[in-house]
Amino acid sequence: MAGPLRTDPSLPSLVRGAPKERHTHGSGRAEAPLPDPGAYELEFLTQLDAAPDRLRLPEDHAGAPYGGTGWREDLTRRLRVLLHTAPLLALRAADGLQAPDRKHYDSLALALRVFDLVLASMGLDRGVDRTAMQRALQPLLAAMDDAAGYAHEAARHEAVVDRVLGALLNDDQRREMFRATYTDLRPDGTAEAVSLPYRLLEEYQQPDGGLALRLTSEAINLFLGALDRDIEDEQVAMEALVREQLERGSFAKAVQSADSAQFQSRRYTLYIETKLRLTRRDLKLVNWRAEMTPLLDQAHIHVQRRIQAERAILEVACEQANLLIPGSPEAAQVAIVIRLITQCCARHSLLTQTLAGARVVFLDEQGRQGFAAAMEGQRPDFVRDILEPVLQQPSGRAIQVTDAALTAIAAPRAPTLLDLSALINWCLKPRRDVPPGAILVHEPDMVDLPSDVLRFPVEVRRVAEAALRGITKAVLLSDLLSDGLARGWASDVLDCVTLLVSLEHGRDAKHVPLVDLIRTTRRFTVAGIAGDDLLLLPAGMLVPAPSSAESAR
């Protein structure tokens, strides 16, 4: 981390106003343009063609702000906001270290309720003091007691509230300011460590001499920014912000807001497409009557309004571009805004076509899935529910799971048998003419391989053959393998002995046998080798049965 540690005690929050602008452009965040919107092509494109030099993006990235690292001012602000959550997360992390009768209290929920109560009292003649806070949190604490099966105790509740307020006021550090260190980038691209001092909760003296609680601007911004807003509301707010920033000349901020607006447009498109994809998977996953029908009606209106708002933004941007000096940083920033908003408008135009065919998707899937076999429960998602959990397992465990699954899923395959009739018909087919220019590929000739066992080394085969030739009386194969295992035979020697004995069965008359053998009905298992046991005899002890010709003689 380069650069000295600097302290900025007057870092403004998002509520009190943004820091001084750092001019930047989006060359480091450029993405592939969307397909040509065709019929939805906007009128302002003719203005772009007429003045390409004015709206052309600079190609020299080396001299870009922040050294071409792609860092932006809004990332620094968001990083600061995230750092303000450190005391809250530390407060919740300490819940597991409390006494057994206090572990069931969710300190983070209590802290948010404290923020809510203090914020509601700000601006009133009488603020919230500790007594009022204790009284207001009593129902929430009692509900947590009931859920965990504990009796209500006023002393325990008071201690929990004191712990939460003490953490927010930083009592452990004598109520000094919280301090967090983060990495920021200078305009030249040099990284530096920055110390961020801040407070979340303060006590102030009221006119009657009592002490009341007050939220700082950082805490207000953190609390209000944590609201779960709808995608549609986010889009409306972001587009209004882009237009306002363009009109007042804050072009660097407009670039950041336009980038956020494009993110919201992609997010909304993904939201609609996810609903349709779930419909194609299973109609039961989406409630078309109660959920999708109102959603599609609202989406049509929302997308049309977004296209109108984006065209208005483009008109303002083009007007500002005509007033700027060609090639200036401000002109490049306006060009980036135009490009980003154009992509938003094109994406919404394509989304209009998707919405127009959404109901057709439902009707098609209703007809297709109506004749499909009914399944109990929801179909699992192959990637999320099956593949990812298996890949997260150790390799040994994953192999066991996949082997068992493939054994159950794969259909049995019967061994292939020779069809003599089909073979004769194939042999009697006339030879196919070879077209001119074709390259003949000659099939390799069959080569007679030696009858020796090729898998085992010479030393292993020598030991196995010596063991078989050394048999002087009848012995079972299982006993021979057990004795060899007791004498320290390696697994290769055991395998080689078993294979040599198996090859002795069915040899022709010219072969000089190592041993004679008789098959028994007994089963055996030795050192992982299993099968029908064989009775081994010294070579030549068995007299071959006379053939029919010799009997006739």
N, C-alpha and C positions, 0 to 999 in steps of 0.2 A: 504494500500500500504506500504509494509515493506521496510526498508532500508532508508538511508539518501538520500537527493537530491544531485546528483552529476552532475557536468557540464563537458561536453566533448567538448571543443572548436575546436578540431581538428578532428571531425568526418569526415572520408573520404566519398565521394560520390561514386556512382557506376562507374562513369567515371574515377576517379583517382585511383580506385582500391578498392578491398574489404577489410574489417577489418580483424584482425587476426582471423584465423580459430578456431572454437570451435568444437571439435570432437563429433560427435553424431551418433546415428544409428536410424533406422526406426522401432524399436520394438513397439513404440507407434502409428505407422501409418500402421501397417500390415493390409492387407486386404485379403479376402478369395481368394485363388488361382483360376485361370481360369481352365476350363475343359482341359483335356489332349489334346494337339493339334493333336495327332494321327500321321497321315502321315507327319505332319510338325514338328515332334520332331527333335530338333537340336542335332548336333553331340557332342556338348560340355557337354551334360547331362552325358555322360559316364565319363567325367573327374570329374564331381561333385560326382558321385557315388564312384569313386575311392578315392577321398579325402574328405569324409564328415566332418572330424574333422576340416579341414582347412576352410571350407566354412559354418560351422554351426553358426547360429546366437546365440549370448549370451542370456542366459535365465534369468540372474540376472538383472532385470529392476531397482531395488532399487539403484544400483550404476551407473545408466545411467546418461549421462550429462543432466543438467538442472533438476536434481532431479526426472527424470521420468515423467515430466509434458507434454512431447510431443512438447515442444517449440524447434524451430530451428533457426539457425542464419539467414537464408533467410527471416524468418518472421520479424525479427528485421529490416533488410534492407528495406523490403517493407513497414513497418510501418513508417520508416523515410521518404521514398519517398512520402507517403500519407500526412504526416504532412506538406510537402512543398507546398501543394495545399491550405493551410489555408488562406494565403493572397489573393489568387485569388478568392476563394469562398466568403471571406468577401467583396471583391471589388464588386462582382456581387450582393451580398445581399444588398448592399447600393444603388443599382440602383433605387429601389422603393422609396428612401428617397430624391431623387433629385428634382429639380424644375420641374414643369409640362412640360416645353419645353425641358427637358433633360432626362426624364424617358425612352424615346424610344431608347437610346443608349445602346447597349450591351457591357458593359465594359469588360466582359470576352473575347469576340471575339476580341475586340481591344487589350487586353493584349497579346493574342496569336499572333496577327499580329505584335505587338512590338517585341516579342521573335523572330519571323521569320525574321524580318528586321535586328535586331541586330546580329542574328546568321549568316546571309548572309554576313554581313560586317566584321565579325571577320577575322583577318589575312590580311586585306587590309591596304593600306597606310592611307586611310582616313576612319574613323569610322562614325557612324551615330550620329549626334547631335540632339538637340531638334528641330532645324529648319528643318532639313531633315526629322525627324520623323513626324513633323506636315504636311509637304508637302506630304509624302508618305501615311499618313492616311486620307488625304482629300477625295479621291474617296470613301473610305469605309464609312466615316461619311456622305457624301452626299447621298449615297445609303440608309442609315438608315433614313435620313431626308425625302427622297422621299417616302419611305414605310410608314412613319407616317404622311405624309402630311404637313411637316414643310418646311419653306424656308431656304436656305443655309445662314448661318451667320458665318463669319470668327471668330468673337470674341467668339461665343458659341463653335465652334470647338476647338479653342485654349484652352478654359477653360476645356473642356472634356479631351483633351490630357494631360493637366497638372494634372488633377485628376488621370488619369490612371498611368502616370509615377510617380506621388507622392506616390501612393499606392505601386507600385513595388519597389520604392526606400526607402519606410518606412519614408516619410517626417514627419508624425505625431509623430514619436518617435525620431526626430532629426537624422534620417538616421542611427540609431543603428541597430544592427542585429536583425532579427526576432528570437523569442525564443518560443519553443514548449516543453511541458513536456509530456513524455510518460512512460509507464511501460515496463521495460525490466527485463529479468531473468538472474541471475548469474548462473554459471555452477553448483552450488549446489542446484539450484531450488528456491533460494530466490528472491522474487520480489523486485525491487527497482525503484524509480522515477528518470528518466534521463532527463536533460535539453538539448535540441538540439538547438544551435544557428546556423543561416544560413542567407544567403542573396540570392536574386533573380536577382537584377539588380544593377549595379554599374556605377558610372561616373569616368572617368579617363581623365587625361590631355594629349592632343595630342602634337606632336612636335611644332606645330605652336601656342600653348598656349590655344587653344580652348578645350572644354569639350565634350567628346563623351561617348556613352553608351556601356556597356559591360555586357554580361551575365556571371553569376557565373557557376561553374561546376554543382552545384545542379540544377540550372535552365535549363541547357543544358540537363542534364539527365532526368529531369521531362518532358521537351518538346519533346525530341526524344522518350522517353518511352511511350508517349501518342499516338503514331501512331497506326492506325488500320491495323495490319498486317494479312495476310491470315493464316488459320490454317496450310496449307501445309508448308508455310515459317517458321512458328513457330516450327513445328516438325523438319524440316531440321536443323535449327539453334540450337535447343536444343540437338539433337543427336550429332551434331558436337562438341558441348560444352562438352558433357559427355565424348566423346572419347579423346578430348584434355586434360581434367582434369585427366583422368585415366593415360594417357601417362606421364604427368608431376608429378604424385603422389599426386594430390590434391583430396584425396579420400572423405573427408567430403563434399567438394563442389560437387563432382561427385554424391554423394547420393542425394543431393538436386536437381541437374540438372536431374538425372534419374527420380526422383519423378515428376518433371515438365514434362518430356517427356512422362511419363505414363498418366498424366493428358491430354496432347495434343492428345495422341492416343485415349483416351476415348472420348474426345471432337470431334475428327474427325469421330469416329464410330457413335456417336450420331447424327452428322450432316447428314451422309448418311442415317441412319435408319429413321430420321425424314422426309427426302424427300420421302422415300418409304411409310411411314405411311400416309403422306398426299395424296400420289397417291391412296392408298387403300380407303381413305375417299372420295376423289373427284378428278377426273382427271383434272378438271379445275383449281385446286390449284397449279399444277406443269406444267410448260412448257417443255414437253419432247423433242420437236424438237429443240428448241433454247437453252435450259438450261441443261436438264438432259443428253442428248446424249453426248455433250462435257464433262460434269462433270464425267460421268461414264468412258469415255475413259481416262480422266486425272487421275481419281481415281485408275484405274487398274495400270497405270504406277507408280503413287505415292506410292501405297501400296507395289508393288514389290521392289521399291528402298528402302523403309523403312525397309523391311525385310532384304535386303542385308546389309544396314547400321547397323541394330541391330545385325546381326550375326558378323559383323566386330567388333562392340563394345564388344560383348561377348568374342571374341577371345582375344582382348586386356585385358579384365578383367580377363580372366582365366590365361593369362600369368603373370599378376601382382599378382594374388593369389598364383601362384606357387613360387613366389619370397618372399612372406611375411611369417612372423613367425606364425604358427598355433595358434589360440586363441588370437592374438593381436587385438587391436581395429581397426587397418588398415585392417586386414583380414576380420573382421566382416563388415566393411564398403564396401569392395569390394563384399562381399557376398550379401549385400543388393542391390548393383547395378546390380549384375547378376540376382537376383530375379525379380527386377522391369523391367529390359530390357527383361527378358524372358516372362513376362506377356504381355509386349508391342508386342513382336513378335507373341505370341499366339493369341492375339487379332487381329492383322493384318492378320494372317493366316485365322481366322474365317471370317474376313471382306472380304477376297478374295472370299470365297464361297458365301457370301451375294451379292457381286458385280456380280458374275457369273450368279445368278438368278434374277438380277434386271430387265432385259429386259423382262423376263418371267412374272414378276409381272405386268409390264405395259400392256402386251398383254392380260393377264387374266383379269385385271381390265377393260380394254377397252371393252372386250367382255361382262363382267358382267354388267358394268354400262351403256353400250349402250342400253340395254333393260329395264333399270330402268326409272322410271318416272322423267322427268326433273323438277328441282327445280329452283325457282327464287332466285338468290343471292347465297351466300356462306353458307354452312351448319355451324351452330354454334357449337363450341366445348362445350360439355356438362359441363365439369369440369370448364374450364376457363371462358366461357361466360355466364353460367347459374348458376351452383352450387355455385361457389365462390362469385359472387355478392349477391346472396340470403343469404348466411351465414354471410356476412358482415353487413346485415341489422339488426335493432333491432328485437326482437322476435315478437312483435306485427305486425310490417310491414311484416316480413317474413311469418307469418301465413296467412295474407291477400293474399299475392302473391301466396302461395302454394295452398290455398283453391280455389282461382279463377282459377289457372292453372289446378288443378285436376278436377274441374267441367267441364272445357272445353276439357280436354284430355280424361278423363275416359269415356268409352262407356256406354250408358244406359243399365241397366240390368232389364229385365222384371221380375216381381214377379213370383215365382214358383206356379204352380197350381197342384192340385191333379189329377193324371191320373188314373181313376178307372180301366181301362183295364189293365194298367201295374201293378197296385197293385194286381188285381186278379191273373194275371199270376205269380207274385212273390209268392203269397200265395200258389198257386197250385204246385210250384216246389217241387220235392222230397227233403227230408232232406239229407244234405250232410254228408257223413260218416266222422267221426272224426278219423284221423290217430292215431295210438298208440304213446304214449309219448306226445301228445298235451296237453296243459294246457287250460282248459275251463275257460273262463272269463264270469262270470254270469252278465247279465245286471242288473242294479239297478232297484228295484221295484218302481213303481210310488207311491208317497206318497201324500195323500190328505192334502193340505195346508189350513189353515183357510182363510176365505173370508175377513178378516180384511186387511186394508191397512197397509203394512209393512214398507213403506218408511218413514212415518212421525211419530214423537214421539207422545206419548199418549196425551200430553197437546195440541198439534196442532190439533189432531183429535177431541179432546173434544170440542175445540172452534169451529171447522168447523161443527161438528154435531149439536151443540147447535144453530148455526146460521141457519142451514137448518130447524131444528125442530121449530124454532121460527117464521117461516113464517106464517102469519095469513091471507094473501090475495095474489092474483096473482101478481107476480113480475118477471121481466126479469132477467136472470142471469147476464147480463151486468150491470144492475142497482144495483144488490146485490154486485157485485165485486167493483163497483165504490163507493158505500156507505162504504163498508169495508175498501177500500183504504183510504177514507177520515177519517175514525175512527182510522187509524193507524195499520191496519192488516199487518202482515209481509208477505213476498212473499211466505213463506211456507204455511200460512193459506189460501192465495188466491189459490195456487196450489191444496191444499187438498180439498177445497170447489169445485173447478172445477172437480177434479177427482171423488169425491163422487157423484156429479150430473151426470157425465158421466156413472158411474157404475149403476145408477138407471134405465138406459135405457136397456131393455131386461132382467130384473130380472124374475125369475120364480114366480109362484103363492105362494110358501111357504115363500118368502122373505117379511119381514115387511118393507115397503118403508119409507124412510125419507121424501120424497116429491114426488109429482106427477109432471110430466113435459109434455110439448107439444113443439114439434120442430117447429121453425119458419124459414122463408126464409131470415131473416135479418142477416147480418154479423156484427161482433163487434170485437173490439180490446181494451183491458183494461190491462195495466201493463204487456204488452208482451204476454198476453193470447188472442188468436184470434180463430175464428171459427163461426159456425152457432149459433145464439142466441137461448136460450131456455126459454120458459115461465114456471116458477115454481109455483106450487099450493100446498096448504097444503095437507098432506097425507090423502087420502080417499075421496077427492072431486070429482075425476074422477070415473064414474061408468063404470066398464069393460063391453065391448061389449059381449052379450051372444054368446056362442059357437053354432055351427050348431046342436049339439045333443039337447041342451036346447031349441033351436027354434023349433025343430021337436016335442018336447013334448008339 
